[in-house]
Amino acid sequence: MSTLHLPDTVTAYFAADRQGADAVARCFTMQGVVKDEGRTYTGPDAIKAWKLAASSAYAYTSVPLAVERHDGVCLVTCRVAGNFPGSPIELRYGFRLERGLIASLEISA
C-alpha cells in the first residue's frame, strides 16, 4: 500500500474537518472560498457556517485515496461515508493553496 503525500495544508484541512467549523475556517485565507453543492462561501464566517450546516445535517468521514496536481490545484479524491443518501461516495476536493493556507476549495463528485 502506497502512502499519499499531501501538502501539509491539505493534511491540516482533513484533520480540522474532524474537529469542527472553527478549525476548518482557520485553514483558509481571509478571502478563502469554498464551492460545494452548487453554492459558494467566501470568507471565514461563511466557511464556518457552511461547515456547521454540513456537520449538523450529516455525520461523515473522509478518507483521501489519491492525489494529483494540475495547474496549481491539488486534487484529492476521497471516499466519503456517512448517514447521507448514496453513501459511500467518492468526491474530489480541489485545493488552491496560498502561503500555507487554502485560498479555494471546490468539492465535486
Residue, then its C-alpha position, 0 to 999 in steps of 0.5 A: m500500500s502506497t502512502l499519499h503525500l499531501p501538502d501539509t495544508v491539505t493534511a491540516y484541512f482533513a484533520a480540522d474537518r474532524q474537529g469542527a467549523d472553527a478549525v476548518a475556517r482557520c485553514f483558509t485565507m481571509q478571502g478563502v472560498v469554498k464551492d460545494e453543492g452548487r453554492t459558494y462561501t467566501g470568507p471565514d464566517a461563511i466557511k464556518a457556517w457552511k461547515l456547521a450546516a454540513s456537520s449538523a445535517y450529516a455525520y461523515t468521514s473522509v478518507p483521501l485515496a489519491v492525489e494529483r496536481h494540475d495547474g496549481v490545484c491539488l486534487v484529492t479524491c476521497r471516499v466519503a461515508g456517512n448517514f447521507p443518501g448514496s453513501p459511500i461516495e467518492l468526491r474530489y476536493g480541489f485545493r488552491l493553496e496560498r502561503g500555507l493556507i487554502a485560498s479555494l476549495e471546490i468539492s465535486a463528485 
